[in-house]
């Protein structure tokens, strides 16, 4: 009897350990799968949209935990695992166009005869310790247009040293440097004053590209719910609807490209988020080199129909926690100018 008891104890221990592992895997799969599903309803519940920004990361964990549960579990945990795998696959389908490089071939006649231009998008980080690095990057890349966020007073003074290359500079600044935005241009502004809404991190200028006039926007949205993200989206609806095309918008949206927040912004502005940028932000507590692999895709370029993005991607990080984005684009052929309406003239 004593021998039998000695043999059964390790057996019961192993059985209990496997049961604990199966339950843990099933719980992990469920905990990750539920917010993936909830994120698809972010347009109805702002809190769900906030969770949905992490859909790519949650989908990876839900898939791994779901597969492990299918392998290890009996009937009920396996059902949980199958549901987690299904949620993860649905998540991957919606995030893949935005986090994977865009290899879709462009039709040769799409840009035939059109000149190309280059835009550099950067969140400078208002309190960065090494500002000279960003200034050198702008000078080295020498794009036609630069859209910038978090440009406080110190940043403006530094950027004005580039005035020989960028004689046309527009700063939309307020008391809080995190919301300040700017546009630098080699090419002339055609509107008299531009449009600045510093409370909502929005600046727009009409710029002449060799006879074709386009609206360029620099945008910086606040963090998602419970912060001021959705309030800004509501405030900007009318302004975005008045933008005169063609329109190219770049900035830090603090929102994933598959989110209801960015979908709302794109619909209001008549634009489409450009795919293939990938992850652009990572906490400064982690090495910046990891941003393209485990970061969040919250910096975007949006364009109206007719603008052809010929090349797009992130550049090596500067001292900011956001990676720069470079976009080469062509504008649609110039159309006859329409009379300005009183409301739209400033935009």
C-alpha positions, 0 to 999 in steps of 0.5 A, spaced: 500 500 500 505 504 501 508 503 494 502 504 491 501 511 494 508 513 493 507 511 485 500 515 485 503 522 488 507 524 482 502 521 477 497 526 480 502 532 480 503 531 473 496 531 472 494 537 476 500 540 472 498 539 465 491 541 467 493 548 470 497 549 464 491 547 459 487 552 463 492 557 463 493 557 456 486 557 455 485 563 459 491 567 455 487 565 449 481 568 451 484 574 454 487 576 448 482 574 443 476 578 446 480 585 445 481 583 438 474 582 437 472 588 441 476 592 437 472 591 431 466 595 434 471 601 436 466 605 432 461 604 437 465 604 443 471 608 444 474 604 449 474 598 444 477 602 439 483 604 444 484 596 445 484 595 438 490 599 436 494 593 439 490 588 435 497 586 431 500 584 438 494 581 441 493 577 435 500 574 435 499 572 442 492 569 441 494 565 435 500 562 439 496 561 445 490 558 441 494 553 437 498 551 444 491 550 447 488 546 441 494 541 442 494 541 449 487 541 451 481 537 452 474 538 448 472 545 452 479 548 452 480 546 445 474 550 443 477 556 446 483 555 442 479 554 436 475 561 437 482 564 439 485 562 433 479 564 429 480 571 432 487 572 431 486 570 423 481 575 423 486 580 426 491 578 421 487 579 415 486 587 417 492 589 419 497 585 414 496 591 409 499 596 414 504 592 417 507 589 411 511 592 405 506 594 399 509 589 394 503 591 389 506 593 382 504 600 380 501 601 373 506 604 368 501 609 366 499 611 373 505 616 373 507 617 366 509 624 364 508 626 372 513 630 376 515 626 382 516 630 389 518 627 396 515 628 403 518 627 410 514 626 416 517 627 423 514 627 430 520 631 433 519 629 440 518 636 444 523 634 449 528 630 445 535 631 448 539 631 441 535 636 436 541 636 432 540 629 429 533 631 426 535 637 423 541 633 420 536 628 417 532 633 414 538 637 411 540 630 408 534 627 405 532 634 402 525 633 401 520 638 397 515 638 403 516 636 411 511 635 416 512 636 423 509 635 430 511 637 437 515 643 434 515 648 440 519 654 441 526 651 441 524 647 435 522 653 431 528 657 432 532 651 430 528 649 424 529 656 421 536 655 420 534 651 414 530 657 411 535 657 405 533 650 403 526 651 406 524 659 405 516 657 406 515 655 413 509 655 417 508 654 424 502 652 428 504 653 435 500 654 442 502 654 449 503 646 449 509 644 445 506 637 444 500 639 440 505 644 435 505 642 428 509 645 422 510 645 415 516 646 411 516 647 403 521 648 398 515 650 394 511 657 395 505 657 399 499 660 394 494 661 400 495 668 404 495 665 411 494 658 411 490 654 416 492 653 424 488 649 429 493 648 434 488 646 439 487 640 435 494 639 432 492 641 425 496 645 420 494 646 412 497 650 407 496 650 399 502 649 395 504 650 388 507 644 385 509 646 378 503 649 377 499 644 380 496 646 387 495 641 393 493 642 400 498 639 405 496 638 412 500 636 418 496 633 423 497 631 431 492 627 434 492 626 442 492 619 445 486 615 444 480 614 449 480 616 455 484 622 453 482 627 447 483 623 441 475 623 439 474 630 441 479 632 436 476 628 431 469 631 432 472 638 432 475 637 426 470 634 422 467 641 418 475 643 417 476 636 414 470 637 409 473 643 407 479 641 404 480 643 397 484 637 393 488 634 392 490 633 399 496 630 402 496 629 410 501 626 414 502 626 421 502 622 428 495 620 429 496 616 435 491 611 432 493 604 428 491 605 421 485 599 422 482 603 427 475 607 427 479 613 429 483 613 423 477 611 419 473 617 421 478 622 420 479 619 413 472 619 411 471 626 413 477 628 409 476 624 403 482 621 403 485 614 404 491 611 409 497 609 405 498 602 406 505 599 407 508 604 412 509 599 418 510 600 425 513 607 427 513 608 434 516 605 440 517 607 448 523 610 449 524 605 455 526 600 449 531 600 444 529 604 438 532 599 433 526 594 435 520 599 433 520 596 426 518 590 429 514 590 435 512 598 435 505 601 434 503 603 427 501 610 429 504 615 424 501 615 417 500 618 410 493 619 407 492 622 400 486 623 396 484 619 389 489 621 384 495 622 388 500 616 386 504 614 392 510 611 388 515 610 394 514 609 401 517 607 408 520 609 414 527 611 415 532 610 420 530 613 427 533 619 430 533 621 437 525 621 437 521 615 439 517 616 432 521 613 426 521 618 420 517 617 414 519 618 407 514 618 401 515 620 394 508 622 390 506 624 384 500 629 383 494 629 378 494 633 372 492 640 374 485 642 373 482 649 371 481 653 378 475 653 381 472 660 384 474 660 392 468 659 396 468 664 402 469 658 407 474 654 403 478 659 401 483 659 407 483 651 406 
